[in-house]
Amino acid sequence: MPGSEEEIGVNGRVDAHHHVWDLSVREQTWMVGPELDPVRRNFSIDDLAPLAAAADVTSTVLVQTVGVPAETPEFLEVAAGNELVAGVVGWVDLTAAGVADALAGLKERPDGGWLKGIRHQVHDEPDPRWLCRDDVRAGLAAVADAGLVYDLLTKTPHLPAAVETVQALPQLSFVVDHISKPVVGGDLEPWASELRALAALPNVSCKLSGMVTEASWTDWKVSDLQPYADVVLDAFGPDRVMFGSDWPVCLLAASYGEVVQAAVDLTSDLNGPERNAVFGDTARRVYDLT
């Protein structure tokens, strides 16, 4: 599915959001229910590499999957040993008193240069205002002090707290994962208004990712996704939007190639530089990818 040089940029596409896991190392605790059986197996960079090559993806960002400290060093080793992975978004306990030391320890590793950001499964926290807790805010400030980005994994109920938190930490660069996971096919509101409020803040970008698994897994169409992509692109502008596949989670609803093609179709009204931003330039800038 190669495109023109104008479409993919001279440096190739960046997939700003994917995962790997080895179930023999640890369980993925979010895999609950038989509907997740299609992804209940091991996935490695070697599995992704040919799919990425076929889609003109030359760089990726490997993102944490569970809140376990040991996973981040494992991911840094993956990045150091593979040319495809250009950066890692890891995990630390933001509420811990020693969060600054934990971040420093990761960055000081020989492979610590691949650490670009931190993420926590905020959408699994029972308190929709978890991001506003004093200990969480202190942890986020430490992320900023470490020169890292923070990925916001939220749903619509968490967006008001996200807005307050981003306002309180202008020194920290935030990235919204999966457009904050609206239910595709449901009402655009209040998601659209809440996301626009977040986009009004200059230190936030957004990943055009995760949409196919928020739609009907068996019969989604690009036209189902278009209203959501339009809100994101209008609110943030292409220079603050980045493509992410969410592979292998996306396999519940679509192949890797289908997800990339959907993103191409969703951005078909953009000009060349704007598409280059979405498919590479934004991620390279925000995550400082080399």
Disulfide bonds with the S-S distance in Angstrom:
none
